[in-house]
Amino acid sequence: MIRAMIIDDERLARQEIKGQLQNFSDIEIVAESGVVEEALDLIEKENPDLLFLDIQMPGKNGFELLDELDGRAPHVIFVTAYDEYALKAFEVNALDYLMKPVEEHRLREAIDKIKKRIAERKSEEEPLNDGKLDITDQVFLKDGEKCWFVELEKVRLFESEGNYIRVYFDDQRPLILKSLNALTERLSDKYFFRASRKHIVNLRWIQKVETWFNGGLLVILKDGTKVEVSRRQSVKLKEMMAL
Amino acid sequence: MQASRNYYQAQIIGWSVYTLISVVVFILSGSELRIDVIGGIYLAFALGLVISHLYRTVLIKMGWLSMDIFRLAPRVLAACVGLAIVFHLLYIAIGNLAFGWDMDYRWNDQNLFAWGMLFFIWNILYFAYIFFQRYRVEEIKNLRLEAARNEYELRRLRDQMNPHFIFNAMNTIRALIDEDPKKAKNAVTQLSNVLRSSLQTGKQELIPLEKELQIVSDYLEIEKARYEERLQTIIDAQPEALHVQIPPLMLQTIVENCIKHGIAKLPKGGSIQLIAKRIDDHVDIHVLNSGQYDPNHQSESSLGLENTRNRLDLSFGKAAWMTIGNLDEKTVKTTIHIPFKKKNDDTSNDH
């Protein structure tokens, strides 16, 4: 069963998608909302797997709503009256979206895609039960007008830059407003390691570890990036790596 | 410049041809080519060139280039007589001095007429070229104007077929079909009316306010079905104001912006109020909507405002105008001032 939530400022638009979803026996609508602030609370409370999200809403738009989510982003299918061309203005990558009025077979395609993704994730890893972000979880990143959904396994490095964090994945490196300390709290230490005051590295991306000055270590990632590990954290890393 | 290069080339070639013809005629007539005869031919060539060039300078200064043919014709005829006399006098004076012709200054009718004809032909050729050029420039201007008009028409069509509005309306109607079939039927009719009007009225320059208000009210009904309790509307038009002629879909565009930049951005929604009043020889149309107008942050809609002002200017000149601003912290007020008389009703053919 997929637990879904509908967010659209127009009651009739919510009504419409709800009606269409009745044909899907494996989708359960756990909440709906027409107001962004209320929707944020409901997401927190219900922790849905999937959002049907309108883009243009009063106050905050759909992307801004996702940006406010702390941590794990649910799967999202955008439902919008925008055409493809208008959506390009938002520069969202890998985006599932449906255009209003929604065609039944398109809706089915989008849902099948999501189901597949959920199934893959479940078979891959034992889920963590500490409430922290798993390596297969996706996060939503927003840098100005650009937005990304990124699976954490793709992120090799977080680097702090003042009040911001630069996130390295694929060939992208957006800046997000967050502190590295807060992020450390959210990430599972099974997969992510705080190398220094400035860096968090993805353990799966480490290719080589070399000794560095004063008993410190130098981590070399698969893409060639070198990250210095502070002396205190080096001890910890050695412990973790030791058999 | 190309034009002046053409002129000098034509001058040299023209007078050379004339000289050549003179020589040929002279030889064919069987006369002997004496040195003073050749001198005379050269002299005519030089004088023709200099006098016609000076004449051109003067006629340009006197603004003959922009005259129409009826004002130009008598001036050119008089000029031909004058030029012939000047040519004649100089020809004899210089000929006598240089070649010892010992000719009489008295009018030789035959010669004078020949010189006159010569300058007449010069004028014909010169002004034919000028008129041809003028025609070409005019034609290019017309083509440009037409292209601009077509582009405007195209953009207008695209803007009116606001896809965002249409697809949201369709989506609303889809939901209404289950919930309230009667309302859904109404909405289909209203949407049809709006679409039909956008297609038809766009071709006209002006339509009565009454007709425009019908489109606006259909449009607002659809948006009300969509926004439900978040949109309230009031249309309050005096019967005396309904006959005023306005550019089609002008109010519709304004109301659309009220929704796009006002209502759609307010979580609790708001209202749109339309008031039309006749005052003496004009009508004031006020549109009040919830929201705030920020003149510094209106890229796309400021283009729309510019467009509306241009359309008013085209049809009414300075007699019509539009203003937009904040009435208070919650309300934007747009006012259109429009006269009953069109721009060309009282002024005669003043392009």
Interface residues (C-beta under 8 A of the other chain):
Chain A: D9 E10 R11 L12 A13 Q15 E16 G19 V35 V36 Q56 P58 G59 A81 Y82 D83 A86 M99 K100 P101 V102
Chain B: P163 H164 F167 N168 M170 N171 T172 R174 A175 L176 D178 E179 A225 R226 Y227 E228 A264 K265 L266 P267
